[in-house]
Amino acid sequence: MKQEYIETLINLLMLSALFAGLAIWWLTKRGGRRGRIADRAREVALTQRTESVLTEEAEEYGGWRAQLLQRLGNIGDRLPLFDAKYRLKLKKEMARSGYRSGRAVSVLLAVKFVVGLTSAGLTVMLGSNIPMIGQYPAVRGSAMLMAFIVGMVVPEYVVGFRASRRRKQMAGCLPDALDLLVICTNAGNSLGVSIRRVADELKAICPPLADEFSLTADELKLSGDSTRSLQGLAERIDLPSIRALISTLIQSMRYGTPITQALRTLSRTERLAHIVSLEEKAAKLAPKMVVPMMLFILPAVVLIAAGPAVIQLLDLISKQ
């Protein structure tokens, strides 16, 4: 009983030390004129949020999920652990993952913080059962700190993985989108109308690319600054082929060259590059299949082919 009491006390002290360290960090960020200015800026940002964003999120996610997102967003807004530069970086990554809501960054920061604290708490609670960790409080404290850091990093890697998968999906459908864009421009449509038409046609084939094209068409219609809208598309998708497309469109509009001919050449190049990529993947299949065949297929074939002979040989040896 005394040993269990001591271990429980050590766990509580470690958790208290973690929260105390976070509190000191928070007070350091908050204190002084800089902290008051940051608090005032956060309050102004919170008051300037429109009700349309909350209504849109409530319609998209439903009742309890909207409330959960709202609470996570409030927690993320008040976290002083992340500066404006880091928040801007996360905002770009979230936009590339398809999350363009005004509260996406705040929700991600709150999730990172909650996952980090949960990982640290579980490490402290479960670490006492591990012989090499539970016997030494210093080792357990180091494990708690490492678990907190890993828990803070994991959500960001999940967002990056989603962004990478989304980019691959859009890269596979880009040649078809360019072909449709060539057809629309050949029909005499303007660039904004052509992009809108391509977005409507791609909704069933590639929803992420259709979503990005639809947003670009809205920006072209509202702002009228085609260069900025197209550069925003290249920044959100972050693909070399998209950047080549945007550069071609901007140069065509700047120097007055025909957009259709440039798009046709770019479409032919992207189609050829896509075919070469598929052929490269197909050529890599044979070396990749060697190890699975040796581990799973070859033993079964050997067992089926040599099994009866081995059984007969063993039977003959036992009779002699």
Summary of the structure (lengths in Angstrom):
residues: 320
radius of gyration: 29.0
end to end distance: 67.0
largest distance: 97.6
contacts: 888
relative contact order: 0.06
helix: 87%
strand: 0%
